Amino acid sequence: MNILMVGPKSDSKGGIATVIANFKEYYSGENQVSYLATWTEKHKFSTGIKAVLTLRKIIRKNKIDVVHFHVAQKSSFYRKALLAKLVPRRTKVIFHMHASQFDTFYKLAGKKAKKRFSENFLV
């Protein structure tokens, strides 16, 4: 199985970056894991744009079976939600929430955002 892990660059600060760094350092399973950074401390905007422009290419080139998104709240959620929409239907998606206060983020979201949450991410 080929997996694409999507989240902040592994040498960035924060919990999700640490999780990704640990996967990179210690994972040696039979599955092939590729990584796509969506955020860096120095190049926040351009890294996100590059991810949007390269996601489908990476999925096709590496014959990705599963895209594993590491997601926080606020802008992280919206960045990953946009990217998740670009994943081909034949490719499975894991939307891994790391946000400790996602419930508050959801409660404060507008009607349109809540509708998108329920249509796209609630099982």
N, C-alpha and C positions, 0 to 999 in steps of 0.2 A: 504494500500500500504506500502511496506517495502522499505526503502531508505538507501543506504550506501553512506555516505558523505566521500570523500577522499581528503586529503590535509595535511598540516603540523599539528603537534600536537598543540592542542588548547592553550597550555600555552607557546608556542614559541612567539618570537617577530614577528611583521609584520601584515599587513592588512588582509591577508587571515586567519591567525591564529585567529585574532580578530573576523572575521565574523563567523568562526567555533565555537569559544568560546561563542559568542552570541546565535547561534543556540542551543548549548548545554544547556545554562542557561535559555533561554526564550521560546524555542519551546515546545509546549504542544498540538500539533494537534493530530488528530486521526491516522495519519500515524506513523509507527514505524521508527525511525531513528537510524542507527548504524554509527560508526565512525571508520575510518582506517587512522592512521598516516603514512605518507610517508617520513617525514622529522622531525628531532629534532635538536636542536642546538648542543647537546653533542654527538649524535650518528647518524650523517647524513647518512653514508653509510649503517650501519647495519639496521637502521629503514627502508630504502628503500628496502633492500633485504628481510626483514621480510614481507613487504607489498606484494612484488612479490610472495612470498611463501604462503601467507595466503589469498590473495584476493578471489580466487575461492572457498576456503573452507568457508569463511564468507558468500559469495553469496549463496552457497548451504545450509549451516546451518541455516541462517536467512531468507531463501526464499526471497531474494532481488529481487525487481521488477525494480528498477532504481538505477544506480550508478551515483552520482553527484560528478564530479571531479572539484576541485577548482584549477585553473591553472594560473601560471605566465609565464614568458618567460624564455629562456635559459634552464638550467638544470631541472627546474620545468616542463616545457613543455615536455621535453624528458622522464622524469620519468613517468608522467601521460599518455603520448602517449603509452609507453610500457605497462602500466597497462591496458589501455583501450583495447589494443589488446587481453588481457587475459579474458575480460568479455564475458561470453557466449552470443551468438546471440539473445537468447530469452529475455535477460535483456536489458532494455533501458539505454542509456548513455546520460548524460548531461555533456558537456565539457565547464565549466563556466570560461571564460577568465577574469582575473583580471589585466592583463598586460596593463599598460598605454601606453607602446611603442611597442606593439606587431607588429605593422606595420613596424617599423624599424628592429626589429628582423627578420621578414619575408623577407624584402628586402635584408638583409645581408646574408641570408641563401643561401646555395649552391643549384644547380639544383635538386639534389637528394632529399634534404629536402623539397624543394618547391613542388616537385611532391608528396611526402608523405602527405604534408599538404592538398593539393587539393584532393587527393584520399580518405583521411580518415576523414577530419574535415570540409571541406567546404560543405555547403548544397546547 
